[in-house]
Amino acid sequence: MSIVIIIICVVVLIYLFNYRSKIDREEKVALQTPGTADKLRDNFSGLISMLLVNPSHTILMERKYDESIRIGNNSGQELFISFSALGGPLINVACIDHSQILKEWKFERKLSDDQIFNEINYFFK
C-alpha cells in the first residue's frame, strides 16, 4: 500500500513540476514583450492616476500585447488590471494578496473612475 502512495506522490510531483515550468516559460515570454498599455490608459487614465497617487503603489509590469498593468504596494498586495474592447470598453481587475486572489471585478466604462476606484480601494490599500 505504501508503494502505491509513493508512486502517486511521484506522479503528482512530476505533473506539478511540468505545469510550473510551462507557466515559467509563458511568464518569460510575457516579460520580454514590454510596452505601454495605451488603450487601457486612454479609457481609464483617471483610475490609473488615482491608484498611483499613493506613494506605496508602484507599477510592477505593464504590457502592450494584452493591455494590462500590474500594480504592487508595500504590504505584498498586487492589483492586476486588464483592458478588453470586446462589447465596449471593459476592464478586468483582480486584487491579489500574497499570491491569493482576494477579489475579482469586471467594470464597464459607464461607471466613473471614482466609483471604480472606491470599489477597488476597499481591498487594495
JOHUNOR-V739219 format. One record per residue. RES is the residue in one small letter. PSI is psi in radians with two decimals (* if undefined). Layout:
res=RES psi=PSI
res=RES psi=PSI
//
This chain:
res=m psi=-0.71
res=s psi=-0.53
res=i psi=-0.68
res=v psi=-0.75
res=i psi=-0.72
res=i psi=-0.74
res=i psi=-0.75
res=i psi=-0.75
res=c psi=-0.74
res=v psi=-0.75
res=v psi=-0.75
res=v psi=-0.76
res=l psi=-0.72
res=i psi=-0.77
res=y psi=-0.81
res=l psi=-0.69
res=f psi=-0.80
res=n psi=-0.70
res=y psi=-0.75
res=r psi=-0.67
res=s psi=-0.56
res=k psi=-0.76
res=i psi=-0.72
res=d psi=-0.72
res=r psi=-0.74
res=e psi=-0.71
res=e psi=-0.66
res=k psi=-0.76
res=v psi=-0.76
res=a psi=-0.70
res=l psi=-0.40
res=q psi=-0.02
res=t psi=1.18
res=p psi=3.11
res=g psi=-3.06
res=t psi=2.31
res=a psi=1.34
res=d psi=-0.79
res=k psi=-0.69
res=l psi=-0.80
res=r psi=-0.60
res=d psi=-0.73
res=n psi=-0.51
res=f psi=0.73
res=s psi=-0.65
res=g psi=-0.72
res=l psi=-0.81
res=i psi=-0.75
res=s psi=-0.77
res=m psi=-0.68
res=l psi=-0.57
res=l psi=-0.02
res=v psi=-0.67
res=n psi=2.19
res=p psi=-0.35
res=s psi=-0.15
res=h psi=2.20
res=t psi=2.64
res=i psi=2.10
res=l psi=-0.64
res=m psi=2.48
res=e psi=2.29
res=r psi=2.42
res=k psi=-0.68
res=y psi=-0.48
res=d psi=0.21
res=e psi=1.06
res=s psi=2.69
res=i psi=2.39
res=r psi=2.13
res=i psi=2.37
res=g psi=2.81
res=n psi=3.11
res=n psi=-0.29
res=s psi=0.32
res=g psi=0.18
res=q psi=2.70
res=e psi=2.59
res=l psi=2.10
res=f psi=2.11
res=i psi=2.20
res=s psi=2.39
res=f psi=2.46
res=s psi=2.29
res=a psi=-0.02
res=l psi=2.15
res=g psi=0.38
res=g psi=2.83
res=p psi=2.23
res=l psi=2.46
res=i psi=2.50
res=n psi=2.27
res=v psi=2.38
res=a psi=2.28
res=c psi=2.15
res=i psi=2.25
res=d psi=1.95
res=h psi=0.93
res=s psi=0.27
res=q psi=2.26
res=i psi=2.13
res=l psi=-0.78
res=k psi=2.54
res=e psi=2.50
res=w psi=2.76
res=k psi=2.08
res=f psi=2.36
res=e psi=2.85
res=r psi=-0.30
res=k psi=-0.32
res=l psi=2.56
res=s psi=2.81
res=d psi=-0.62
res=d psi=-0.75
res=q psi=-0.76
res=i psi=-0.78
res=f psi=-0.78
res=n psi=-0.68
res=e psi=-0.77
res=i psi=-0.70
res=n psi=-0.39
res=y psi=-0.60
res=f psi=-0.61
res=f psi=1.79
res=k psi=*
//
